[in-house]
Amino acid sequence: MNWQLTLEHMIGALAWTALGILLFVLALKLIVKISPFSVRKEIEEDQNVALGVLMGAVFIGLAIIIAAAVSG
């Protein structure tokens, strides 16, 4: 087993993971910033299912884009 190659792949995977998590955090901050209401209040207190579904759809779309970028 080639340990150097394995280590290189693991470092690459960790780098893409960090980039993906950073993009998810930036997307969440952007959604919270541009929304004219409190996202936390709407989801937690008012039980706004539509907003939860919308945010979930945004994150799934972002995950698909990141996966396509990683796979080439």
N, CA, C and O atoms as a CHARMM CRD file, in Angstrom:
* protein
*
  288
    1    1 MET  N      0.83700  -1.17700   0.00000 PROA 1      0.00000
    2    1 MET  CA     0.00000   0.00000   0.00000 PROA 1      0.00000
    3    1 MET  C      0.88800   1.24800   0.00000 PROA 1      0.00000
    4    1 MET  O      1.84400   1.34200   0.77000 PROA 1      0.00000
    5    2 ASN  N      0.56300   2.18400  -0.85800 PROA 2      0.00000
    6    2 ASN  CA     1.32800   3.41700  -0.97400 PROA 2      0.00000
    7    2 ASN  C      0.77300   4.44700   0.01000 PROA 2      0.00000
    8    2 ASN  O     -0.25700   5.06600  -0.25700 PROA 2      0.00000
    9    3 TRP  N      1.44400   4.63100   1.13500 PROA 3      0.00000
   10    3 TRP  CA     0.96500   5.51600   2.19100 PROA 3      0.00000
   11    3 TRP  C      1.02600   6.97700   1.78800 PROA 3      0.00000
   12    3 TRP  O      0.17800   7.76800   2.20200 PROA 3      0.00000
   13    4 GLN  N      2.00400   7.34300   0.99700 PROA 4      0.00000
   14    4 GLN  CA     2.12100   8.74400   0.57900 PROA 4      0.00000
   15    4 GLN  C      0.93700   9.14000  -0.29800 PROA 4      0.00000
   16    4 GLN  O      0.37500  10.22400  -0.13700 PROA 4      0.00000
   17    5 LEU  N      0.56400   8.27400  -1.21400 PROA 5      0.00000
   18    5 LEU  CA    -0.58500   8.55400  -2.07100 PROA 5      0.00000
   19    5 LEU  C     -1.87700   8.60700  -1.25300 PROA 5      0.00000
   20    5 LEU  O     -2.73700   9.45900  -1.48000 PROA 5      0.00000
   21    6 THR  N     -1.99700   7.68500  -0.30100 PROA 6      0.00000
   22    6 THR  CA    -3.17200   7.68300   0.56600 PROA 6      0.00000
   23    6 THR  C     -3.25300   8.97300   1.36900 PROA 6      0.00000
   24    6 THR  O     -4.32900   9.55500   1.50700 PROA 6      0.00000
   25    7 LEU  N     -2.12300   9.42000   1.89500 PROA 7      0.00000
   26    7 LEU  CA    -2.08500  10.66000   2.66200 PROA 7      0.00000
   27    7 LEU  C     -2.43800  11.86300   1.78500 PROA 7      0.00000
   28    7 LEU  O     -3.15200  12.76200   2.22800 PROA 7      0.00000
   29    8 GLU  N     -1.94900  11.88500   0.55600 PROA 8      0.00000
   30    8 GLU  CA    -2.28500  12.97600  -0.35900 PROA 8      0.00000
   31    8 GLU  C     -3.77500  13.02800  -0.64100 PROA 8      0.00000
   32    8 GLU  O     -4.36300  14.10900  -0.68600 PROA 8      0.00000
   33    9 HSD  N     -4.39100  11.86400  -0.83200 PROA 9      0.00000
   34    9 HSD  CA    -5.83300  11.81400  -1.07700 PROA 9      0.00000
   35    9 HSD  C     -6.61900  12.24200   0.15200 PROA 9      0.00000
   36    9 HSD  O     -7.64200  12.91600   0.03300 PROA 9      0.00000
   37   10 MET  N     -6.15100  11.86000   1.31700 PROA 10     0.00000
   38   10 MET  CA    -6.83500  12.26300   2.54900 PROA 10     0.00000
   39   10 MET  C     -6.74000  13.77300   2.75500 PROA 10     0.00000
   40   10 MET  O     -7.71200  14.40000   3.17700 PROA 10     0.00000
   41   11 ILE  N     -5.59100  14.35500   2.46600 PROA 11     0.00000
   42   11 ILE  CA    -5.43300  15.80700   2.60300 PROA 11     0.00000
   43   11 ILE  C     -6.33100  16.52900   1.59800 PROA 11     0.00000
   44   11 ILE  O     -6.94500  17.54500   1.92600 PROA 11     0.00000
   45   12 GLY  N     -6.40300  16.01100   0.39900 PROA 12     0.00000
   46   12 GLY  CA    -7.29600  16.59100  -0.60400 PROA 12     0.00000
   47   12 GLY  C     -8.75700  16.51200  -0.18300 PROA 12     0.00000
   48   12 GLY  O     -9.51400  17.46800  -0.34600 PROA 12     0.00000
   49   13 ALA  N     -9.14400  15.36400   0.36000 PROA 13     0.00000
   50   13 ALA  CA   -10.52000  15.20300   0.82000 PROA 13     0.00000
   51   13 ALA  C    -10.83200  16.16300   1.97200 PROA 13     0.00000
   52   13 ALA  O    -11.91600  16.74300   2.02300 PROA 13     0.00000
   53   14 LEU  N     -9.89000  16.32700   2.88500 PROA 14     0.00000
   54   14 LEU  CA   -10.09300  17.26000   3.99400 PROA 14     0.00000
   55   14 LEU  C    -10.17900  18.70100   3.50100 PROA 14     0.00000
   56   14 LEU  O    -10.95700  19.49400   4.03300 PROA 14     0.00000
   57   15 ALA  N     -9.38900  19.04200   2.49500 PROA 15     0.00000
   58   15 ALA  CA    -9.44000  20.39700   1.94500 PROA 15     0.00000
   59   15 ALA  C    -10.79100  20.66600   1.29100 PROA 15     0.00000
   60   15 ALA  O    -11.37900  21.72900   1.49500 PROA 15     0.00000
   61   16 TRP  N    -11.28900  19.70700   0.50300 PROA 16     0.00000
   62   16 TRP  CA   -12.60500  19.87500  -0.12100 PROA 16     0.00000
   63   16 TRP  C    -13.71100  19.90300   0.92600 PROA 16     0.00000
   64   16 TRP  O    -14.69300  20.62800   0.76800 PROA 16     0.00000
   65   17 THR  N    -13.56200  19.13000   1.98500 PROA 17     0.00000
   66   17 THR  CA   -14.54400  19.14100   3.06600 PROA 17     0.00000
   67   17 THR  C    -14.58400  20.50700   3.73500 PROA 17     0.00000
   68   17 THR  O    -15.66000  21.05100   3.98600 PROA 17     0.00000
   69   18 ALA  N    -13.41200  21.06000   4.02300 PROA 18     0.00000
   70   18 ALA  CA   -13.34200  22.38200   4.65300 PROA 18     0.00000
   71   18 ALA  C    -13.95500  23.44200   3.74100 PROA 18     0.00000
   72   18 ALA  O    -14.67700  24.32000   4.21200 PROA 18     0.00000
   73   19 LEU  N    -13.67500  23.36700   2.44800 PROA 19     0.00000
   74   19 LEU  CA   -14.25100  24.31900   1.50400 PROA 19     0.00000
   75   19 LEU  C    -15.76800  24.18800   1.44700 PROA 19     0.00000
   76   19 LEU  O    -16.48000  25.19100   1.41500 PROA 19     0.00000
   77   20 GLY  N    -16.25900  22.95400   1.43400 PROA 20     0.00000
   78   20 GLY  CA   -17.70400  22.72800   1.40700 PROA 20     0.00000
   79   20 GLY  C    -18.38600  23.26600   2.65000 PROA 20     0.00000
   80   20 GLY  O    -19.43300  23.90600   2.55200 PROA 20     0.00000
   81   21 ILE  N    -17.81000  23.01700   3.81500 PROA 21     0.00000
   82   21 ILE  CA   -18.39400  23.52300   5.05800 PROA 21     0.00000
   83   21 ILE  C    -18.37000  25.04200   5.07500 PROA 21     0.00000
   84   21 ILE  O    -19.33200  25.67200   5.51300 PROA 21     0.00000
   85   22 LEU  N    -17.27800  25.63800   4.60000 PROA 22     0.00000
   86   22 LEU  CA   -17.19400  27.09400   4.52100 PROA 22     0.00000
   87   22 LEU  C    -18.28300  27.65600   3.60700 PROA 22     0.00000
   88   22 LEU  O    -18.89700  28.67300   3.93200 PROA 22     0.00000
   89   23 LEU  N    -18.52500  27.01200   2.47900 PROA 23     0.00000
   90   23 LEU  CA   -19.57400  27.47600   1.57800 PROA 23     0.00000
   91   23 LEU  C    -20.95700  27.34500   2.20000 PROA 23     0.00000
   92   23 LEU  O    -21.81100  28.20600   1.99100 PROA 23     0.00000
   93   24 PHE  N    -21.19000  26.27700   2.96300 PROA 24     0.00000
   94   24 PHE  CA   -22.46900  26.11700   3.64400 PROA 24     0.00000
   95   24 PHE  C    -22.67000  27.21000   4.69600 PROA 24     0.00000
   96   24 PHE  O    -23.76900  27.75000   4.82900 PROA 24     0.00000
   97   25 VAL  N    -21.62200  27.53300   5.43500 PROA 25     0.00000
   98   25 VAL  CA   -21.71500  28.59200   6.45400 PROA 25     0.00000
   99   25 VAL  C    -21.97200  29.94100   5.78700 PROA 25     0.00000
  100   25 VAL  O    -22.79900  30.72200   6.25700 PROA 25     0.00000
  101   26 LEU  N    -21.26700  30.21100   4.69800 PROA 26     0.00000
  102   26 LEU  CA   -21.48300  31.47200   3.97900 PROA 26     0.00000
  103   26 LEU  C    -22.89800  31.55800   3.41000 PROA 26     0.00000
  104   26 LEU  O    -23.50800  32.62700   3.43900 PROA 26     0.00000
  105   27 ALA  N    -23.42300  30.45900   2.89900 PROA 27     0.00000
  106   27 ALA  CA   -24.78800  30.45300   2.37200 PROA 27     0.00000
  107   27 ALA  C    -25.79600  30.71500   3.48500 PROA 27     0.00000
  108   27 ALA  O    -26.75500  31.46200   3.29200 PROA 27     0.00000
  109   28 LEU  N    -25.58400  30.10800   4.64000 PROA 28     0.00000
  110   28 LEU  CA   -26.49300  30.33100   5.76600 PROA 28     0.00000
  111   28 LEU  C    -26.44900  31.78700   6.21600 PROA 28     0.00000
  112   28 LEU  O    -27.49300  32.39400   6.45700 PROA 28     0.00000
  113   29 LYS  N    -25.25400  32.34600   6.33000 PROA 29     0.00000
  114   29 LYS  CA   -25.12500  33.75100   6.74100 PROA 29     0.00000
  115   29 LYS  C    -25.76700  34.68100   5.71000 PROA 29     0.00000
  116   29 LYS  O    -26.38000  35.68300   6.07800 PROA 29     0.00000
  117   30 LEU  N    -25.63200  34.36000   4.43200 PROA 30     0.00000
  118   30 LEU  CA   -26.23800  35.17100   3.38400 PROA 30     0.00000
  119   30 LEU  C    -27.76000  35.11800   3.46300 PROA 30     0.00000
  120   30 LEU  O    -28.42200  36.14700   3.32500 PROA 30     0.00000
  121   31 ILE  N    -28.31600  33.94000   3.68000 PROA 31     0.00000
  122   31 ILE  CA   -29.77100  33.79800   3.80300 PROA 31     0.00000
  123   31 ILE  C    -30.28000  34.59300   4.98400 PROA 31     0.00000
  124   31 ILE  O    -31.29200  35.28500   4.87600 PROA 31     0.00000
  125   32 VAL  N    -29.58900  34.50500   6.11600 PROA 32     0.00000
  126   32 VAL  CA   -30.00500  35.22500   7.31400 PROA 32     0.00000
  127   32 VAL  C    -29.90000  36.73500   7.09100 PROA 32     0.00000
  128   32 VAL  O    -30.75700  37.49500   7.54200 PROA 32     0.00000
  129   33 LYS  N    -28.84300  37.16400   6.39300 PROA 33     0.00000
  130   33 LYS  CA   -28.61100  38.59600   6.18700 PROA 33     0.00000
  131   33 LYS  C    -29.63300  39.22000   5.24400 PROA 33     0.00000
  132   33 LYS  O    -30.10100  40.33000   5.50000 PROA 33     0.00000
  133   34 ILE  N    -29.99200  38.53200   4.15500 PROA 34     0.00000
  134   34 ILE  CA   -30.87800  39.15000   3.16600 PROA 34     0.00000
  135   34 ILE  C    -32.36200  38.95000   3.47200 PROA 34     0.00000
  136   34 ILE  O    -33.21000  39.58900   2.84900 PROA 34     0.00000
  137   35 SER  N    -32.67800  38.08600   4.40600 PROA 35     0.00000
  138   35 SER  CA   -34.09100  37.87700   4.71200 PROA 35     0.00000
  139   35 SER  C    -34.61300  39.04600   5.56100 PROA 35     0.00000
  140   35 SER  O    -33.92400  39.52000   6.46500 PROA 35     0.00000
  141   36 PRO  N    -35.83900  39.50600   5.26000 PROA 36     0.00000
  142   36 PRO  CA   -36.38100  40.65100   5.98900 PROA 36     0.00000
  143   36 PRO  C    -36.98900  40.28500   7.34900 PROA 36     0.00000
  144   36 PRO  O    -37.64300  41.11800   7.97600 PROA 36     0.00000
  145   37 PHE  N    -36.78200  39.07600   7.79600 PROA 37     0.00000
  146   37 PHE  CA   -37.33600  38.60600   9.06100 PROA 37     0.00000
  147   37 PHE  C    -36.29100  37.76800   9.78000 PROA 37     0.00000
  148   37 PHE  O    -35.24300  37.45500   9.21500 PROA 37     0.00000
  149   38 SER  N    -36.57100  37.40800  11.01300 PROA 38     0.00000
  150   38 SER  CA   -35.66100  36.57600  11.79000 PROA 38     0.00000
  151   38 SER  C    -35.85400  35.11500  11.38900 PROA 38     0.00000
  152   38 SER  O    -36.90400  34.52500  11.64400 PROA 38     0.00000
  153   39 VAL  N    -34.84600  34.54900  10.76900 PROA 39     0.00000
  154   39 VAL  CA   -34.92900  33.16000  10.31700 PROA 39     0.00000
  155   39 VAL  C    -35.07500  32.22400  11.51400 PROA 39     0.00000
  156   39 VAL  O    -35.87800  31.29100  11.48100 PROA 39     0.00000
  157   40 ARG  N    -34.30700  32.46800  12.56300 PROA 40     0.00000
  158   40 ARG  CA   -34.37100  31.62900  13.75700 PROA 40     0.00000
  159   40 ARG  C    -35.76600  31.64800  14.36800 PROA 40     0.00000
  160   40 ARG  O    -36.30400  30.60000  14.72700 PROA 40     0.00000
  161   41 LYS  N    -36.35800  32.84400  14.48800 PROA 41     0.00000
  162   41 LYS  CA   -37.69800  32.95400  15.07000 PROA 41     0.00000
  163   41 LYS  C    -38.72500  32.23900  14.19500 PROA 41     0.00000
  164   41 LYS  O    -39.59300  31.52800  14.70100 PROA 41     0.00000
  165   42 GLU  N    -38.62100  32.42900  12.89200 PROA 42     0.00000
  166   42 GLU  CA   -39.59800  31.81000  11.99500 PROA 42     0.00000
  167   42 GLU  C    -39.54900  30.28000  12.06600 PROA 42     0.00000
  168   42 GLU  O    -40.59300  29.62800  12.07100 PROA 42     0.00000
  169   43 ILE  N    -38.35500  29.71400  12.12000 PROA 43     0.00000
  170   43 ILE  CA   -38.24500  28.25500  12.12400 PROA 43     0.00000
  171   43 ILE  C    -38.51800  27.67800  13.50900 PROA 43     0.00000
  172   43 ILE  O    -39.27900  26.72000  13.64100 PROA 43     0.00000
  173   44 GLU  N    -37.90000  28.25400  14.54700 PROA 44     0.00000
  174   44 GLU  CA   -38.01100  27.67900  15.88900 PROA 44     0.00000
  175   44 GLU  C    -39.33400  28.00600  16.57300 PROA 44     0.00000
  176   44 GLU  O    -40.02100  27.10700  17.05700 PROA 44     0.00000
  177   45 GLU  N    -39.69200  29.28000  16.61600 PROA 45     0.00000
  178   45 GLU  CA   -40.87100  29.67600  17.38800 PROA 45     0.00000
  179   45 GLU  C    -42.16700  29.55600  16.59500 PROA 45     0.00000
  180   45 GLU  O    -43.16700  29.04900  17.10200 PROA 45     0.00000
  181   46 ASP  N    -42.14500  30.02500  15.34800 PROA 46     0.00000
  182   46 ASP  CA   -43.37800  30.01700  14.54200 PROA 46     0.00000
  183   46 ASP  C    -43.58400  28.70600  13.78800 PROA 46     0.00000
  184   46 ASP  O    -44.62200  28.52100  13.15100 PROA 46     0.00000
  185   47 GLN  N    -42.62000  27.80000  13.84800 PROA 47     0.00000
  186   47 GLN  CA   -42.70800  26.49300  13.17900 PROA 47     0.00000
  187   47 GLN  C    -43.01300  26.63900  11.68800 PROA 47     0.00000
  188   47 GLN  O    -43.88300  25.94700  11.16000 PROA 47     0.00000
  189   48 ASN  N    -42.30300  27.53200  11.01600 PROA 48     0.00000
  190   48 ASN  CA   -42.50800  27.79400   9.59400 PROA 48     0.00000
  191   48 ASN  C    -41.83300  26.68500   8.77600 PROA 48     0.00000
  192   48 ASN  O    -40.63000  26.72500   8.51500 PROA 48     0.00000
  193   49 VAL  N    -42.62600  25.71500   8.39000 PROA 49     0.00000
  194   49 VAL  CA   -42.11200  24.55700   7.65400 PROA 49     0.00000
  195   49 VAL  C    -41.64400  24.96000   6.25600 PROA 49     0.00000
  196   49 VAL  O    -40.66500  24.41400   5.74700 PROA 49     0.00000
  197   50 ALA  N    -42.33100  25.90300   5.64200 PROA 50     0.00000
  198   50 ALA  CA   -41.96600  26.32300   4.28300 PROA 50     0.00000
  199   50 ALA  C    -40.55900  26.91500   4.24600 PROA 50     0.00000
  200   50 ALA  O    -39.79800  26.65300   3.31400 PROA 50     0.00000
  201   51 LEU  N    -40.21600  27.70300   5.24700 PROA 51     0.00000
  202   51 LEU  CA   -38.87300  28.27300   5.29500 PROA 51     0.00000
  203   51 LEU  C    -37.82400  27.18500   5.52000 PROA 51     0.00000
  204   51 LEU  O    -36.73700  27.24600   4.94500 PROA 51     0.00000
  205   52 GLY  N    -38.13700  26.20600   6.34000 PROA 52     0.00000
  206   52 GLY  CA   -37.21800  25.08800   6.54800 PROA 52     0.00000
  207   52 GLY  C    -36.99300  24.28800   5.27900 PROA 52     0.00000
  208   52 GLY  O    -35.87100  23.88100   4.97900 PROA 52     0.00000
  209   53 VAL  N    -38.06800  24.06600   4.53600 PROA 53     0.00000
  210   53 VAL  CA   -37.96000  23.33800   3.26600 PROA 53     0.00000
  211   53 VAL  C    -37.14900  24.15200   2.25700 PROA 53     0.00000
  212   53 VAL  O    -36.32700  23.59700   1.52700 PROA 53     0.00000
  213   54 LEU  N    -37.37700  25.46400   2.21600 PROA 54     0.00000
  214   54 LEU  CA   -36.63100  26.31800   1.30200 PROA 54     0.00000
  215   54 LEU  C    -35.13800  26.30200   1.62700 PROA 54     0.00000
  216   54 LEU  O    -34.31000  26.17400   0.72500 PROA 54     0.00000
  217   55 MET  N    -34.79500  26.42900   2.88700 PROA 55     0.00000
  218   55 MET  CA   -33.38200  26.40300   3.27500 PROA 55     0.00000
  219   55 MET  C    -32.76700  25.03600   3.00500 PROA 55     0.00000
  220   55 MET  O    -31.61100  24.94600   2.59100 PROA 55     0.00000
  221   56 GLY  N    -33.52700  23.97600   3.23600 PROA 56     0.00000
  222   56 GLY  CA   -33.04300  22.63600   2.91800 PROA 56     0.00000
  223   56 GLY  C    -32.78300  22.47200   1.42400 PROA 56     0.00000
  224   56 GLY  O    -31.79500  21.85700   1.02400 PROA 56     0.00000
  225   57 ALA  N    -33.67100  23.02300   0.60500 PROA 57     0.00000
  226   57 ALA  CA   -33.48800  22.94600  -0.84500 PROA 57     0.00000
  227   57 ALA  C    -32.24800  23.71700  -1.28900 PROA 57     0.00000
  228   57 ALA  O    -31.53000  23.27600  -2.18600 PROA 57     0.00000
  229   58 VAL  N    -31.99700  24.86000  -0.66600 PROA 58     0.00000
  230   58 VAL  CA   -30.79900  25.63500  -0.98800 PROA 58     0.00000
  231   58 VAL  C    -29.55200  24.83200  -0.65000 PROA 58     0.00000
  232   58 VAL  O    -28.60500  24.79300  -1.43600 PROA 58     0.00000
  233   59 PHE  N    -29.54600  24.19100   0.51500 PROA 59     0.00000
  234   59 PHE  CA   -28.37200  23.42200   0.92500 PROA 59     0.00000
  235   59 PHE  C    -28.18400  22.17000   0.07400 PROA 59     0.00000
  236   59 PHE  O    -27.04900  21.78300  -0.20400 PROA 59     0.00000
  237   60 ILE  N    -29.26000  21.54000  -0.33700 PROA 60     0.00000
  238   60 ILE  CA   -29.13600  20.37600  -1.22100 PROA 60     0.00000
  239   60 ILE  C    -28.58800  20.80900  -2.58200 PROA 60     0.00000
  240   60 ILE  O    -27.71900  20.14100  -3.14300 PROA 60     0.00000
  241   61 GLY  N    -29.09100  21.91900  -3.11100 PROA 61     0.00000
  242   61 GLY  CA   -28.56800  22.43800  -4.37600 PROA 61     0.00000
  243   61 GLY  C    -27.09600  22.78600  -4.27600 PROA 61     0.00000
  244   61 GLY  O    -26.32300  22.50400  -5.19200 PROA 61     0.00000
  245   62 LEU  N    -26.70500  23.39700  -3.16600 PROA 62     0.00000
  246   62 LEU  CA   -25.29800  23.72700  -2.95800 PROA 62     0.00000
  247   62 LEU  C    -24.46100  22.45100  -2.85200 PROA 62     0.00000
  248   62 LEU  O    -23.34100  22.40200  -3.35900 PROA 62     0.00000
  249   63 ALA  N    -24.99000  21.43300  -2.20400 PROA 63     0.00000
  250   63 ALA  CA   -24.26600  20.15800  -2.08100 PROA 63     0.00000
  251   63 ALA  C    -24.06400  19.50700  -3.45000 PROA 63     0.00000
  252   63 ALA  O    -23.01300  18.92000  -3.70700 PROA 63     0.00000
  253   64 ILE  N    -25.05600  19.60800  -4.32100 PROA 64     0.00000
  254   64 ILE  CA   -24.93800  19.04400  -5.66100 PROA 64     0.00000
  255   64 ILE  C    -23.85900  19.79300  -6.45300 PROA 64     0.00000
  256   64 ILE  O    -23.07000  19.17900  -7.17200 PROA 64     0.00000
  257   65 ILE  N    -23.83300  21.11900  -6.31500 PROA 65     0.00000
  258   65 ILE  CA   -22.82300  21.91000  -7.01600 PROA 65     0.00000
  259   65 ILE  C    -21.41800  21.57400  -6.50900 PROA 65     0.00000
  260   65 ILE  O    -20.49100  21.42500  -7.30400 PROA 65     0.00000
  261   66 ILE  N    -21.26100  21.45500  -5.19400 PROA 66     0.00000
  262   66 ILE  CA   -19.95800  21.11600  -4.62700 PROA 66     0.00000
  263   66 ILE  C    -19.51800  19.71800  -5.07000 PROA 66     0.00000
  264   66 ILE  O    -18.35000  19.50100  -5.39200 PROA 66     0.00000
  265   67 ALA  N    -20.46100  18.77400  -5.08200 PROA 67     0.00000
  266   67 ALA  CA   -20.12400  17.40700  -5.50600 PROA 67     0.00000
  267   67 ALA  C    -19.68600  17.38400  -6.96400 PROA 67     0.00000
  268   67 ALA  O    -18.76000  16.65700  -7.32300 PROA 67     0.00000
  269   68 ALA  N    -20.35000  18.18100  -7.81200 PROA 68     0.00000
  270   68 ALA  CA   -19.94700  18.23400  -9.21200 PROA 68     0.00000
  271   68 ALA  C    -18.57100  18.87200  -9.37200 PROA 68     0.00000
  272   68 ALA  O    -17.79000  18.46200 -10.23000 PROA 68     0.00000
  273   69 ALA  N    -18.27600  19.86600  -8.55300 PROA 69     0.00000
  274   69 ALA  CA   -16.96300  20.51600  -8.62600 PROA 69     0.00000
  275   69 ALA  C    -15.86400  19.57100  -8.16500 PROA 69     0.00000
  276   69 ALA  O    -14.77200  19.55800  -8.73300 PROA 69     0.00000
  277   70 VAL  N    -16.15100  18.78300  -7.13800 PROA 70     0.00000
  278   70 VAL  CA   -15.14200  17.84900  -6.61400 PROA 70     0.00000
  279   70 VAL  C    -14.88700  16.72400  -7.61300 PROA 70     0.00000
  280   70 VAL  O    -13.74000  16.33200  -7.82800 PROA 70     0.00000
  281   71 SER  N    -15.93500  16.21000  -8.21600 PROA 71     0.00000
  282   71 SER  CA   -15.76500  15.06900  -9.10900 PROA 71     0.00000
  283   71 SER  C    -15.16200  15.46400 -10.45900 PROA 71     0.00000
  284   71 SER  O    -14.68300  14.60600 -11.20100 PROA 71     0.00000
  285   72 GLY  N    -15.18300  16.72700 -10.76800 PROA 72     0.00000
  286   72 GLY  CA   -14.53500  17.19500 -11.99800 PROA 72     0.00000
  287   72 GLY  C    -15.51400  17.29000 -13.07300 PROA 72     0.00000
  288   72 GLY  O    -15.16700  17.66700 -14.19200 PROA 72     0.00000
